[in-house]
């Protein structure tokens, strides 16, 4: 659900707030999920509040 919402925003880096808006949840609700995805190596944080897929073109795959 989280990864599909990221992919639905298009290519590039994603603001956590934009993903939360797409899912219609509060940004704070995504914190634990975001941390888990970072720990698993699915996404990384290039800068504060941003996320990006670790695998190139993964957004197109989803």
N, CA, C and O atoms as a DFTB+ gen file, in Angstrom:
248 C
 N C O
     1  1       0.834      -1.176       0.000
     2  2       0.000       0.000       0.000
     3  2       0.888       1.252       0.000
     4  3       0.678       2.157      -0.808
     5  1       1.862       1.307       0.889
     6  2       2.766       2.455       0.995
     7  2       3.612       2.601      -0.261
     8  3       3.739       3.700      -0.802
     9  1       4.191       1.496      -0.729
    10  2       5.041       1.535      -1.913
    11  2       4.227       1.879      -3.158
    12  3       4.702       2.618      -4.020
    13  1       3.017       1.356      -3.259
    14  2       2.166       1.647      -4.404
    15  2       1.769       3.120      -4.415
    16  3       1.668       3.729      -5.480
    17  1       1.545       3.697      -3.229
    18  2       1.227       5.123      -3.145
    19  2       2.419       5.959      -3.609
    20  3       2.248       6.961      -4.303
    21  1       3.623       5.542      -3.224
    22  2       4.827       6.242      -3.690
    23  2       4.912       6.177      -5.213
    24  3       5.140       7.191      -5.873
    25  1       4.728       4.989      -5.760
    26  2       4.830       4.818      -7.206
    27  2       3.763       5.618      -7.932
    28  3       3.995       6.098      -9.042
    29  1       2.604       5.766      -7.323
    30  2       1.516       6.515      -7.925
    31  2       1.790       8.003      -8.041
    32  3       1.107       8.706      -8.785
    33  1       2.783       8.487      -7.311
    34  2       3.141       9.907      -7.369
    35  2       4.071      10.224      -8.535
    36  3       4.343      11.393      -8.806
    37  1       4.561       9.200      -9.226
    38  2       5.455       9.426     -10.357
    39  2       6.898       9.118      -9.985
    40  3       7.184       8.589      -8.911
    41  1       7.791       9.460     -10.890
    42  2       9.209       9.178     -10.683
    43  2       9.848      10.247      -9.805
    44  3       9.340      11.361      -9.686
    45  1      10.967       9.885      -9.197
    46  2      11.725      10.847      -8.407
    47  2      11.675      10.565      -6.925
    48  3      11.327       9.465      -6.497
    49  1      12.028      11.573      -6.144
    50  2      11.940      11.447      -4.689
    51  2      10.541      11.844      -4.247
    52  3       9.837      12.571      -4.948
    53  1      10.156      11.367      -3.098
    54  2       8.799      11.560      -2.606
    55  2       8.837      12.171      -1.217
    56  3       9.598      11.719      -0.361
    57  1       8.038      13.179      -0.987
    58  2       7.885      13.764       0.345
    59  2       6.963      12.857       1.146
    60  3       5.962      12.372       0.619
    61  1       7.284      12.626       2.394
    62  2       6.459      11.786       3.251
    63  2       5.041      12.352       3.346
    64  3       4.072      11.594       3.372
    65  1       4.919      13.657       3.397
    66  2       3.608      14.295       3.468
    67  2       2.764      14.047       2.229
    68  3       1.544      13.915       2.328
    69  1       3.398      13.983       1.067
    70  2       2.670      13.699      -0.172
    71  2       2.131      12.274      -0.185
    72  3       1.008      12.027      -0.625
    73  1       2.940      11.343       0.300
    74  2       2.508       9.943       0.376
    75  2       1.362       9.822       1.380
    76  3       0.383       9.122       1.122
    77  1       1.477      10.494       2.510
    78  2       0.416      10.468       3.511
    79  2      -0.875      11.052       2.944
    80  3      -1.960      10.533       3.207
    81  1      -0.762      12.116       2.178
    82  2      -1.942      12.711       1.562
    83  2      -2.616      11.772       0.582
    84  3      -3.844      11.711       0.518
    85  1      -1.823      11.045      -0.177
    86  2      -2.379      10.092      -1.137
    87  2      -3.098       8.949      -0.423
    88  3      -4.109       8.439      -0.906
    89  1      -2.560       8.555       0.736
    90  2      -3.181       7.471       1.517
    91  2      -4.272       7.975       2.458
    92  3      -4.987       7.181       3.070
    93  1      -4.398       9.296       2.571
    94  2      -5.380       9.932       3.455
    95  2      -5.171       9.539       4.924
    96  3      -6.117       9.214       5.641
    97  1      -3.895       9.581       5.346
    98  2      -3.536       9.336       6.745
    99  2      -2.620      10.461       7.201
   100  3      -2.106      11.227       6.386
   101  1      -2.421      10.552       8.519
   102  2      -1.500      11.547       9.056
   103  2      -0.059      11.127       8.778
   104  3       0.255       9.939       8.719
   105  1       0.796      12.109       8.612
   106  2       2.207      11.837       8.349
   107  2       2.826      11.027       9.472
   108  3       3.652      10.151       9.218
   109  1       2.445      11.302      10.697
   110  2       3.016      10.582      11.844
   111  2       2.661       9.100      11.829
   112  3       3.381       8.291      12.413
   113  1       1.570       8.733      11.174
   114  2       1.181       7.324      11.099
   115  2       2.097       6.531      10.185
   116  3       2.158       5.306      10.284
   117  1       2.804       7.205       9.303
   118  2       3.683       6.518       8.362
   119  2       5.088       6.288       8.895
   120  3       5.855       5.530       8.301
   121  1       5.432       6.919       9.988
   122  2       6.783       6.822      10.535
   123  2       7.277       5.399      10.738
   124  3       8.338       5.046      10.223
   125  1       6.541       4.568      11.473
   126  2       7.015       3.194      11.688
   127  2       7.093       2.378      10.395
   128  3       8.014       1.580      10.219
   129  1       6.144       2.574       9.508
   130  2       6.163       1.859       8.237
   131  2       7.345       2.294       7.383
   132  3       8.018       1.466       6.769
   133  1       7.592       3.595       7.350
   134  2       8.725       4.150       6.601
   135  2      10.041       3.603       7.153
   136  3      10.923       3.205       6.392
   137  1      10.166       3.588       8.470
   138  2      11.383       3.066       9.102
   139  2      11.598       1.594       8.771
   140  3      12.728       1.168       8.534
   141  1      10.522       0.820       8.756
   142  2      10.628      -0.590       8.418
   143  2      11.081      -0.816       6.983
   144  3      11.878      -1.714       6.710
   145  1      10.569       0.005       6.063
   146  2      10.967      -0.120       4.659
   147  2      12.417       0.297       4.447
   148  3      13.116      -0.276       3.611
   149  1      12.867       1.285       5.196
   150  2      14.275       1.690       5.124
   151  2      15.161       0.565       5.654
   152  3      16.196       0.256       5.065
   153  1      14.756      -0.043       6.761
   154  2      15.527      -1.131       7.358
   155  2      15.609      -2.336       6.418
   156  3      16.636      -3.012       6.364
   157  1      14.523      -2.606       5.673
   158  2      14.509      -3.726       4.728
   159  2      15.257      -3.417       3.434
   160  3      15.520      -4.318       2.638
   161  1      15.598      -2.148       3.223
   162  2      16.340      -1.779       2.035
   163  2      15.476      -1.487       0.820
   164  3      15.987      -1.426      -0.299
   165  1      14.186      -1.309       1.019
   166  2      13.280      -1.029      -0.098
   167  2      13.341       0.440      -0.518
   168  3      13.248       0.757      -1.704
   169  1      13.496       1.331       0.462
   170  2      13.580       2.768       0.200
   171  2      14.734       3.341       1.009
   172  3      15.234       2.701       1.933
   173  1      15.149       4.543       0.656
   174  2      16.153       5.248       1.442
   175  2      15.735       6.706       1.538
   176  3      14.833       7.157       0.831
   177  1      16.394       7.427       2.413
   178  2      16.076       8.828       2.629
   179  2      17.240       9.688       2.158
   180  3      18.233       9.824       2.872
   181  1      17.131      10.283       0.944
   182  2      18.229      11.107       0.445
   183  2      18.383      12.419       1.207
   184  3      19.477      12.981       1.263
   185  1      17.300      12.905       1.791
   186  2      17.338      14.102       2.631
   187  2      16.147      14.060       3.571
   188  3      15.241      13.243       3.410
   189  1      16.158      14.948       4.551
   190  2      15.122      14.954       5.572
   191  2      13.724      15.070       4.952
   192  3      13.455      15.990       4.179
   193  1      12.842      14.133       5.298
   194  2      11.465      14.163       4.830
   195  2      11.245      13.609       3.441
   196  3      10.109      13.543       2.971
   197  1      12.323      13.205       2.770
   198  2      12.211      12.646       1.426
   199  2      12.473      11.148       1.454
   200  3      13.155      10.633       2.340
   201  1      11.914      10.459       0.462
   202  2      12.151       9.032       0.291
   203  2      12.336       8.749      -1.185
   204  3      11.833       9.484      -2.035
   205  1      13.056       7.686      -1.488
   206  2      13.244       7.244      -2.862
   207  2      13.417       5.729      -2.847
   208  3      13.881       5.152      -1.864
   209  1      13.038       5.099      -3.951
   210  2      13.237       3.659      -4.074
   211  2      14.721       3.362      -4.238
   212  3      15.446       4.132      -4.868
   213  1      15.171       2.254      -3.678
   214  2      16.567       1.873      -3.808
   215  2      16.840       1.195      -5.150
   216  3      17.974       1.201      -5.629
   217  1      15.817       0.617      -5.751
   218  2      15.958      -0.072      -7.026
   219  2      15.493       0.859      -8.151
   220  3      14.358       1.334      -8.119
   221  1      16.338       1.122      -9.130
   222  2      15.934       1.984     -10.239
   223  2      14.713       1.405     -10.977
   224  3      14.619       0.193     -11.172
   225  1      13.801       2.263     -11.377
   226  2      12.590       1.926     -12.120
   227  2      11.601       1.063     -11.349
   228  3      10.691       0.493     -11.951
   229  1      11.756       0.951     -10.034
   230  2      10.833       0.148      -9.243
   231  2       9.436       0.755      -9.260
   232  3       8.447       0.027      -9.182
   233  1       9.342       2.072      -9.360
   234  2       8.035       2.717      -9.427
   235  2       7.271       2.285     -10.684
   236  3       6.053       2.110     -10.635
   237  1       7.974       2.113     -11.803
   238  2       7.327       1.657     -13.027
   239  2       6.902       0.198     -12.920
   240  3       5.882      -0.201     -13.481
   241  1       7.691      -0.598     -12.196
   242  2       7.355      -2.009     -11.993
   243  2       6.055      -2.161     -11.222
   244  3       5.232      -3.018     -11.544
   245  1       5.870      -1.329     -10.203
   246  2       4.646      -1.405      -9.410
   247  2       3.472      -0.888     -10.211
   248  3       2.346      -0.870      -9.715
